[in-house]
Amino acid sequence: MNPDLDLTLERVIRAPRAIVWSAWTDPAHFAKWWVPAPAVCAVDRLDVRPGGGLVTRLSDDGKEFVPHMNASFLVVEELERIVFTNAIDSAWRPADPAPVPMTAEIALSDHPDGTDYRIIVRHGDPAARARHEKLGFAAGWGSVTGQLAGFAESRAGR
């Protein structure tokens, strides 16, 4: 972790890793938490494997959807780690995504209360990191992580 280039978020999710993993890998589950409510997510592609694509759209009204994320998975270690980037789109073409290019690493590990969930979002330079932070990284990623926790915990019966 480089504090000049990276942003992080950490949370204990009171659900087993398998449930959190399923929330990341099942398109129907992913759509329920991936964008901050009250926006709605449509998952066009969720191919969670190295080289697979992540394509989502979002809607504020549930009717008109606009592009949200077009990314490629770089690393997938079942039940442990997912790494994706929006700097390469789902067709493996170089991209210049708005608002900022990034590589995100999601790490899952056992915790006595469920799953230790850690995110590192890497940026190419300090300006990109600062822009992402100013645009609301903590609030946005924090919100969807809360939604993920709510979804996973409800599936775990907590």
Order of alpha helices (4+ residues) and beta strands (2+ residues): beta-alpha-alpha-beta-beta-beta-beta-beta-beta-alpha-alpha
